[in-house]
Amino acid sequence: MEKLTAYLKAERGRLTRLADRIGVNPSAISQWKSVPVDHLAEVEEFTGIPRAELLPEAFRAAREAAA
């Protein structure tokens, strides 16, 4: 979540544009502890941050199995 927070704070208006894109209020995004799975693909597309970095706990098992 730190990467997403840093990305959104790096440029004025990013939070609002992301919220508009995914159909939620900017305050909803501000309250996220982690990116909800139902918004993961859209957030990845908007930010360019890979899903595995946006929601590492969801992808940890797959990475460990591959190793």
The first five atom37 places (N, CA, C, CB, O) and aatype in JSON, in Angstrom:
{
  "aatype": [12, 6, 11, 10, 16, 0, 18, 10, 11, 0, 6, 1, 7, 1, 10, 16, 1, 10, 0, 3, 1, 9, 7, 19, 2, 14, 15, 0, 9, 15, 5, 17, 11, 15, 19, 14, 19, 3, 8, 10, 0, 6, 19, 6, 6, 13, 16, 7, 9, 14, 1, 0, 6, 10, 10, 14, 6, 0, 13, 1, 0, 0, 1, 6, 0, 0, 0],
  "atom_mask": [
    [1, 1, 1, 1, 1],
    [1, 1, 1, 1, 1],
    [1, 1, 1, 1, 1],
    [1, 1, 1, 1, 1],
    [1, 1, 1, 1, 1],
    [1, 1, 1, 1, 1],
    [1, 1, 1, 1, 1],
    [1, 1, 1, 1, 1],
    [1, 1, 1, 1, 1],
    [1, 1, 1, 1, 1],
    [1, 1, 1, 1, 1],
    [1, 1, 1, 1, 1],
    [1, 1, 1, 0, 1],
    [1, 1, 1, 1, 1],
    [1, 1, 1, 1, 1],
    [1, 1, 1, 1, 1],
    [1, 1, 1, 1, 1],
    [1, 1, 1, 1, 1],
    [1, 1, 1, 1, 1],
    [1, 1, 1, 1, 1],
    [1, 1, 1, 1, 1],
    [1, 1, 1, 1, 1],
    [1, 1, 1, 0, 1],
    [1, 1, 1, 1, 1],
    [1, 1, 1, 1, 1],
    [1, 1, 1, 1, 1],
    [1, 1, 1, 1, 1],
    [1, 1, 1, 1, 1],
    [1, 1, 1, 1, 1],
    [1, 1, 1, 1, 1],
    [1, 1, 1, 1, 1],
    [1, 1, 1, 1, 1],
    [1, 1, 1, 1, 1],
    [1, 1, 1, 1, 1],
    [1, 1, 1, 1, 1],
    [1, 1, 1, 1, 1],
    [1, 1, 1, 1, 1],
    [1, 1, 1, 1, 1],
    [1, 1, 1, 1, 1],
    [1, 1, 1, 1, 1],
    [1, 1, 1, 1, 1],
    [1, 1, 1, 1, 1],
    [1, 1, 1, 1, 1],
    [1, 1, 1, 1, 1],
    [1, 1, 1, 1, 1],
    [1, 1, 1, 1, 1],
    [1, 1, 1, 1, 1],
    [1, 1, 1, 0, 1],
    [1, 1, 1, 1, 1],
    [1, 1, 1, 1, 1],
    [1, 1, 1, 1, 1],
    [1, 1, 1, 1, 1],
    [1, 1, 1, 1, 1],
    [1, 1, 1, 1, 1],
    [1, 1, 1, 1, 1],
    [1, 1, 1, 1, 1],
    [1, 1, 1, 1, 1],
    [1, 1, 1, 1, 1],
    [1, 1, 1, 1, 1],
    [1, 1, 1, 1, 1],
    [1, 1, 1, 1, 1],
    [1, 1, 1, 1, 1],
    [1, 1, 1, 1, 1],
    [1, 1, 1, 1, 1],
    [1, 1, 1, 1, 1],
    [1, 1, 1, 1, 1],
    [1, 1, 1, 1, 1]
  ],
  "atom_positions": [
    [[0.82, -1.19, 0.0], [0.0, 0.0, 0.0], [0.87, 1.26, 0.0], [-0.94, 0.0, 1.21], [0.43, 2.33, -0.43]],
    [[2.1, 1.12, 0.48], [2.98, 2.29, 0.52], [3.27, 2.82, -0.88], [4.29, 1.94, 1.22], [3.32, 4.03, -1.09]],
    [[3.47, 1.91, -1.84], [3.74, 2.35, -3.21], [2.57, 3.11, -3.79], [4.08, 1.15, -4.1], [2.75, 4.13, -4.45]],
    [[1.36, 2.62, -3.54], [0.17, 3.3, -4.05], [0.02, 4.66, -3.4], [-1.09, 2.45, -3.82], [-0.26, 5.65, -4.08]],
    [[0.21, 4.74, -2.11], [0.11, 6.0, -1.39], [1.13, 7.0, -1.93], [0.31, 5.79, 0.12], [0.8, 8.17, -2.17]],
    [[2.35, 6.56, -2.12], [3.39, 7.45, -2.65], [3.04, 7.91, -4.06], [4.76, 6.74, -2.65], [3.22, 9.08, -4.4]],
    [[2.55, 7.0, -4.88], [2.16, 7.34, -6.25], [1.07, 8.4, -6.25], [1.69, 6.08, -7.0], [1.14, 9.37, -7.01]],
    [[0.06, 8.22, -5.43], [-1.07, 9.15, -5.4], [-0.67, 10.53, -4.87], [-2.2, 8.58, -4.56], [-1.2, 11.54, -5.31]],
    [[0.27, 10.56, -3.93], [0.71, 11.84, -3.36], [1.71, 12.57, -4.24], [1.31, 11.6, -1.99], [1.93, 13.77, -4.05]],
    [[2.32, 11.88, -5.2], [3.37, 12.47, -6.01], [2.87, 13.55, -6.96], [4.05, 11.4, -6.81], [3.64, 14.42, -7.38]],
    [[1.59, 13.51, -7.3], [1.05, 14.49, -8.24], [-0.37, 14.86, -7.82], [1.07, 13.94, -9.68], [-1.21, 13.99, -7.6]],
    [[-0.62, 16.13, -7.72], [-1.94, 16.62, -7.33], [-3.0, 16.12, -8.32], [-1.95, 18.17, -7.26], [-2.82, 16.19, -9.54]],
    [[-4.11, 15.63, -7.78], [-5.23, 15.19, -8.6], [-5.26, 13.71, -8.93], [0.0, 0.0, 0.0], [-6.27, 13.21, -9.42]],
    [[-4.18, 12.99, -8.66], [-4.15, 11.56, -8.99], [-5.21, 10.77, -8.22], [-2.77, 10.98, -8.7], [-5.87, 9.9, -8.79]],
    [[-5.37, 11.07, -6.96], [-6.35, 10.35, -6.14], [-7.75, 10.55, -6.72], [-6.3, 10.83, -4.67], [-8.52, 9.59, -6.84]],
    [[-8.09, 11.77, -7.08], [-9.4, 12.06, -7.64], [-9.59, 11.38, -8.98], [-9.6, 13.57, -7.79], [-10.66, 10.84, -9.26]],
    [[-8.56, 11.4, -9.82], [-8.68, 10.75, -11.14], [-8.83, 9.24, -11.0], [-7.44, 11.07, -12.0], [-9.62, 8.62, -11.72]],
    [[-8.1, 8.64, -10.07], [-8.24, 7.2, -9.84], [-9.65, 6.89, -9.33], [-7.16, 6.7, -8.83], [-10.28, 5.94, -9.78]],
    [[-10.12, 7.68, -8.39], [-11.46, 7.46, -7.84], [-12.52, 7.55, -8.94], [-11.77, 8.47, -6.73], [-13.43, 6.72, -9.0]],
    [[-12.41, 8.54, -9.79], [-13.35, 8.68, -10.91], [-13.27, 7.47, -11.83], [-13.06, 9.96, -11.71], [-14.29, 6.97, -12.3]],
    [[-12.06, 7.01, -12.07], [-11.85, 5.88, -12.99], [-12.5, 4.59, -12.48], [-10.36, 5.65, -13.21], [-13.06, 3.83, -13.27]],
    [[-12.43, 4.35, -11.18], [-12.96, 3.1, -10.64], [-14.34, 3.25, -10.03], [-12.01, 2.54, -9.61], [-14.93, 2.27, -9.58]],
    [[-14.86, 4.48, -10.01], [-16.23, 4.7, -9.56], [-16.44, 4.69, -8.05], [0.0, 0.0, 0.0], [-17.46, 4.22, -7.56]],
    [[-15.46, 5.22, -7.32], [-15.6, 5.35, -5.87], [-15.25, 6.77, -5.47], [-14.69, 4.32, -5.12], [-14.71, 7.54, -6.27]],
    [[-15.55, 7.12, -4.24], [-15.16, 8.43, -3.71], [-13.69, 8.42, -3.34], [-16.03, 8.8, -2.48], [-13.16, 7.39, -2.9]],
    [[-13.01, 9.55, -3.51], [-11.6, 9.61, -3.11], [-11.4, 9.24, -1.64], [-11.04, 11.0, -3.36], [-10.37, 8.65, -1.28]],
    [[-12.36, 9.57, -0.79], [-12.23, 9.22, 0.63], [-12.23, 7.71, 0.84], [-13.36, 9.87, 1.43], [-11.62, 7.22, 1.79]],
    [[-12.92, 6.97, -0.02], [-12.91, 5.51, 0.1], [-11.51, 4.97, -0.13], [-13.91, 4.88, -0.91], [-11.05, 4.09, 0.59]],
    [[-10.83, 5.49, -1.15], [-9.46, 5.05, -1.43], [-8.54, 5.4, -0.26], [-8.94, 5.69, -2.75], [-7.67, 4.61, 0.11]],
    [[-8.73, 6.57, 0.3], [-7.9, 7.01, 1.43], [-8.04, 6.09, 2.64], [-8.27, 8.42, 1.83], [-7.14, 6.02, 3.47]],
    [[-9.16, 5.39, 2.74], [-9.41, 4.51, 3.88], [-8.95, 3.08, 3.65], [-10.88, 4.51, 4.2], [-8.95, 2.27, 4.58]],
    [[-8.55, 2.75, 2.44], [-8.1, 1.38, 2.15], [-6.88, 1.03, 2.99], [-7.78, 1.22, 0.66], [-5.94, 1.82, 3.1]],
    [[-6.9, -0.15, 3.58], [-5.72, -0.72, 4.23], [-4.92, -1.51, 3.19], [-6.14, -1.65, 5.44], [-3.7, -1.62, 3.29]],
    [[-5.64, -2.05, 2.19], [-5.04, -2.69, 1.03], [-6.02, -2.54, -0.13], [-4.71, -4.21, 1.31], [-7.2, -2.26, 0.08]],
    [[-5.53, -2.71, -1.34], [-6.37, -2.55, -2.51], [-7.37, -3.7, -2.57], [-5.51, -2.48, -3.82], [-6.96, -4.86, -2.56]],
    [[-8.68, -3.4, -2.64], [-9.66, -4.47, -2.76], [-9.46, -5.25, -4.07], [-11.1, -3.9, -2.69], [-9.17, -4.66, -5.11]],
    [[-9.63, -6.54, -4.0], [-9.4, -7.4, -5.16], [-10.26, -6.97, -6.35], [-9.7, -8.87, -4.8], [-9.82, -7.05, -7.49]],
    [[-11.49, -6.52, -6.09], [-12.36, -6.14, -7.21], [-11.9, -4.87, -7.92], [-13.77, -5.95, -6.7], [-12.41, -4.56, -9.0]],
    [[-10.96, -4.13, -7.35], [-10.42, -2.94, -8.0], [-8.96, -3.11, -8.43], [-10.54, -1.74, -7.06], [-8.36, -2.2, -8.99]],
    [[-8.41, -4.26, -8.17], [-6.98, -4.49, -8.37], [-6.54, -4.26, -9.82], [-6.62, -5.91, -7.95], [-5.56, -3.56, -10.06]],
    [[-7.25, -4.83, -10.77], [-6.86, -4.69, -12.19], [-6.92, -3.23, -12.63], [-7.77, -5.55, -13.08], [-6.03, -2.76, -13.34]],
    [[-7.95, -2.53, -12.23], [-8.1, -1.12, -12.64], [-7.01, -0.25, -12.02], [-9.49, -0.6, -12.26], [-6.47, 0.64, -12.68]],
    [[-6.7, -0.5, -10.75], [-5.66, 0.28, -10.08], [-4.31, -0.01, -10.72], [-5.63, -0.04, -8.55], [-3.51, 0.91, -10.92]],
    [[-4.05, -1.26, -11.04], [-2.8, -1.62, -11.71], [-2.69, -0.9, -13.04], [-2.7, -3.14, -11.91], [-1.65, -0.33, -13.36]],
    [[-3.75, -0.92, -13.82], [-3.74, -0.28, -15.13], [-3.53, 1.24, -15.01], [-5.06, -0.57, -15.87], [-2.76, 1.82, -15.77]],
    [[-4.19, 1.86, -14.06], [-4.09, 3.32, -13.88], [-2.71, 3.74, -13.4], [-5.15, 3.8, -12.89], [-2.15, 4.72, -13.88]],
    [[-2.16, 2.99, -12.44], [-0.91, 3.4, -11.8], [0.34, 2.83, -12.44], [-0.94, 3.02, -10.37], [1.42, 3.42, -12.35]],
    [[0.2, 1.68, -13.08], [1.37, 0.99, -13.61], [2.1, 0.17, -12.55], [0.0, 0.0, 0.0], [3.14, -0.42, -12.83]],
    [[1.56, 0.15, -11.34], [2.16, -0.64, -10.26], [1.64, -2.07, -10.38], [1.81, -0.03, -8.84], [0.43, -2.28, -10.4]],
    [[2.53, -3.06, -10.48], [2.09, -4.45, -10.65], [1.2, -4.93, -9.49], [3.3, -5.37, -10.77], [1.36, -4.52, -8.34]],
    [[0.27, -5.81, -9.84], [-0.67, -6.36, -8.84], [0.05, -6.97, -7.65], [-1.55, -7.42, -9.48], [-0.38, -6.81, -6.51]],
    [[1.13, -7.66, -7.91], [1.87, -8.31, -6.83], [2.44, -7.3, -5.84], [2.98, -9.16, -7.4], [2.68, -7.64, -4.68]],
    [[2.67, -6.08, -6.29], [3.15, -5.04, -5.38], [1.99, -4.3, -4.71], [4.03, -4.04, -6.13], [2.13, -3.81, -3.6]],
    [[0.86, -4.23, -5.39], [-0.32, -3.58, -4.8], [-0.95, -4.43, -3.71], [-1.34, -3.28, -5.89], [-1.45, -3.9, -2.72]],
    [[-0.92, -5.74, -3.9], [-1.55, -6.66, -2.95], [-0.64, -7.87, -2.74], [-2.96, -7.1, -3.46], [-0.98, -8.98, -3.14]],
    [[0.51, -7.65, -2.11], [1.5, -8.73, -2.0], [1.01, -9.95, -1.24], [2.71, -8.22, -1.32], [1.42, -11.07, -1.55]],
    [[0.13, -9.76, -0.26], [-0.35, -10.91, 0.5], [-1.15, -11.89, -0.36], [-1.21, -10.44, 1.66], [-1.21, -13.08, -0.04]],
    [[-1.74, -11.43, -1.43], [-2.5, -12.3, -2.33], [-1.59, -13.1, -3.24], [-3.47, -11.48, -3.15], [-1.98, -14.16, -3.74]],
    [[-0.39, -12.61, -3.48], [0.52, -13.25, -4.43], [1.7, -13.94, -3.76], [1.02, -12.23, -5.41], [2.5, -14.58, -4.44]],
    [[1.83, -13.8, -2.46], [2.94, -14.37, -1.72], [3.01, -15.9, -1.91], [2.82, -14.03, -0.23], [4.09, -16.43, -2.18]],
    [[1.89, -16.59, -1.79], [1.88, -18.05, -1.91], [2.34, -18.5, -3.28], [0.48, -18.59, -1.62], [3.06, -19.49, -3.4]],
    [[1.93, -17.79, -4.32], [2.33, -18.16, -5.68], [3.83, -17.97, -5.86], [1.57, -17.31, -6.72], [4.48, -18.82, -6.48]],
    [[4.4, -16.9, -5.34], [5.84, -16.66, -5.45], [6.62, -17.72, -4.67], [6.19, -15.25, -4.93], [7.66, -18.2, -5.14]],
    [[6.13, -18.09, -3.51], [6.82, -19.09, -2.69], [6.75, -20.47, -3.34], [6.21, -19.15, -1.27], [7.71, -21.24, -3.26]],
    [[5.62, -20.79, -3.99], [5.48, -22.07, -4.66], [6.4, -22.17, -5.86], [4.05, -22.28, -5.09], [6.91, -23.24, -6.17]],
    [[6.62, -21.04, -6.53], [7.49, -21.03, -7.71], [8.96, -21.16, -7.35], [7.28, -19.75, -8.5], [9.77, -21.59, -8.17]],
    [[9.29, -20.8, -6.13], [10.71, -20.82, -5.71], [11.16, -22.18, -5.31], [10.93, -19.88, -4.57], [12.32, -22.36, -4.94]]
  ]
}
